[in-house]
Amino acid sequence: MTDEELRKQAHDLDVTVWVGKSGLESVTNELDDQLDDRDIVKVKFLRAARGGTSTEELADDLADRVDAHLVETRGNTAVYH
């Protein structure tokens, strides 16, 4: 499936993982489990999680931690496959 097809599929999905002040560690297992169950997962990075880093940097870091493909980031939301 191309990134374009994945983006279209993700468009109507709800966010199911929120990254807050507890950081990436607290959601790594949850995202991993959700990716096992479904093709695409949307993650929202709350302001408290971002601190001095960008959403893109956090999204890349999280993708590496769960060995997932980062489809896109838009605003403070990332889509993983």
N, C-alpha and C positions, 0 to 999 in steps of 0.2 A: 504494500500500500504506500502511495506517495505521501509526502508531507501535506500536499494540497488536499488530498482526500481525507487525511487525518484531521486537518484543520476544519474541514467542512463537517465532519462527524462530531468534532468537539464543540462546535458552535452552540448547539442546544443543550450541551451537558451542564449539569450543576457542579459547582465546586464541592469536592468531597474531602479535601485535606486543606487545613489551614495551618500556616506556619506563623507562630506568634513569638512572644519574648523568650520562650523556652528554646527556640532555635531549631535547627535542622535535625539534631539528634532525636528530638522527641517525636518526629514524624517519619523518620526513615523506615522503620518497620511497618508502619501503617501504609505508607505509599507502596512499599514492596508487596505487601499482602493484597492491596487493591489492584496492583498491576497483574498479579497472578490471576485475579478473578475477572478482570475486564481488560479490554484492549487499550482504552484511553482513560487517563485520570487528569482532572483539573486541580491545580493547587493554587491557593491564594496566599501571597506573602503580605502579612499585616505590617503596618508601619513599625511596630515594636520589634519585628524580626529583622527589618532592613537595617536599622542603625545607620552606619556610614556606608553600607554596601548597596549596590544596585540590585534590582530584582533579577537582572540577567546573570549577575555573578552568583547569587544564591541559587538560581534555577540550575545553572551549570554544575555547581557543587553538589546539589541534591541529585541530579541525574547521574553523576559519577558514583555517588554513594550507593545508589540502588541499581546501578548498571542499566539505566533506562535511556531511551532516546528522547531528547528534548525536542518536541515538535515545534513549539513557538512560545514566545513570551509576549504578552500584550498587557500593557499597564502593569498591574501588580499580580497578574495571573500567569501561570505557566501550564502548558499541556505536555503530558508525558505519554510515551507509548512503550 
